[in-house]
């Protein structure tokens, strides 16, 4: 079974959750990166080109060089797959993430500098 056919065989709820998680991660990363770059540039620690270059380098290293220990921990014991259904996961995800996601979108639209990694 190819990866694409395995992905398409997932529940629509799971596909939607993956989309929402990626959207949140993209917007949150964009927000955090802008805040971290603005901090080192405004304090004149680094020039803008140096700050962007270092941020890009370390984001790349973090994305491809770090192990997925949190995902592995959640996937091997925290969630009981015998009682968990895609609908249950979908409802919990929406319940726990709708507030931060709406806050992130509002901050992005109104240009408020806020770090949502702690939310």
N, C-alpha and C positions, 0 to 999 in steps of 0.2 A: 504494500500500500504506500503510495507516494505521500509526501508531507502535505501537499495541497489537498488531496482527497481525504486525508485524515483530518485536516482542518475543517473542510466543508462538511464532514460527518458530525461535527460538534453541534451541540444544541444552539439555537439562535440566541439564547440567553448568554451562553458562554462567549460567543462571538461578540455580542454587544458589550459584555463586560471587558473583554480584551480591548475593544475599541475605546471604551471609556477610560480604562487604565492607561493606555498609551497617550490619549489626549491629555489627561491630567498630568502625566509624567512630562510630556513635552512642554506644556504651559508652565508647570512648576519649575522645570529646569531652566526655561527661558527667563523666568522671573528671578530665580536664585542667581543665575549667571550674571544678569544685568546688575543686580545689587552688589555682588562680590566685585565685579569689575569697577563699578562706580566708586566703591569704597577705596580701593587702592589707587585709582586715578585721582580722586578728589583730595586724598591726603598726599599726593605727589610721591608716593612710594614707587610707582611704575608709570611709564608712559603708556598711553592707550594701546598702542600696537603691541607692547610687551604684555600688558594685562590680558588682551584678547588671545594672544599666542599661548601664554601659559594656561589660560582657562581651557582653550581648545585641546592642548596637549594632555592636560590632566583629566579632562572629561573623556578623551579617547582611551587613555590608560585605564581609567576606572571602568569604562564600559566593556572593554575586551580583556583586561588583565586581572580583574578581581573575580574570585569564585562567587558563585551564587549561593552562599551559605544560608541566607534567610529563606530563600525559596525552597532550598533542599530541606530545611528544618520544618517548614510548614507542610511540605508535601510528604513527609515521612513520619507522621505521628500526631500532629496537632489537630488536623481535620480528620474526623472519622468518615471514611468514604462509604461505609455501609449505611449511614443515616443521612449523609449530605447529598442533596440533589441540586441540579443546576438552578432550579427555581429558588431554593433556599439560599444558595450562594448569591444569586442575583439580588434578592431582597435585602440580605445583610450588607452587600456591597453598596447598594443605593442608600440604605439607611446610614451607614457609617461614612460615606464619602460625598453625599450630596451637599452637605454644609461646606466643607472645605472647597469643593469644586465650584460652588456658586460664589464663594468668597474670592477664590482665585480669578474667576472670570470677571467679577466686578472690579477687583483691584487692577486687572489688566486693562479693562475698558476705561477706567477713570485714572489710570497711571499712578496709582498709589504704590509706593515701594513697600512691599511686605514679604517676609519670608514665610512661606507656608509649609516648609519642611517640618516645622514644630507643631503644626496644627493637627 
